[in-house]
Amino acid sequence: MKVQTYYNHIRFYTPHHFIYYPILTIFLLFSIYFACTTNDALIWSFISVGFIFLFFLAFMLRQHYALILQNRIVRLEIRYRYFTLTGKRFEEFEYKLTDDQIFALRFAPDSEFLQLLEDALKNNLSGDSIKKAIVHWKADYNRV
């Protein structure tokens, strides 16, 4: 597997991004075309709405459950790492951090974690700024 960095950490799911969505987009475009150019505009409009619904539903369901679970796991990982490094509970100030900040900290190795956490709290760094500040990227190859 390729070494993960800030610049290549985004992943695609081939069946959805490169097969299902393009095919569904083509069907949607054809149905809109037929809705505008045929005498059966009403039926083709309903078919278009159906494709729009399928597009939205597929995107939301695929992302929703996996991301909620991943968010919970990342929070637990960060709590555990903080406790392991300091012997203190992370929950005491976790509420001061945004989700993006917490999720960005997972890419920091233990040697940079506490300093980045302190910088994030003190300077209200965005998640993207935290990621860019990481010197030795800790890859997460199991992301959803």
Buried (B, 14 or more C-beta within 10 A) or exposed (E): EEEBEBEEBEEEBEEBEEEBBEEBEEBBEBBBEBBEEEEEEEEBBEBBEEBBEBBEEBBEEBEEEEEEEBBEEBBEBBBEBBEEBEEEEBEEEEEEBEEBBBBBBBBBEEEBBBEBBEBBEEEEBBBEBBBEBBEEBBBBEEBE
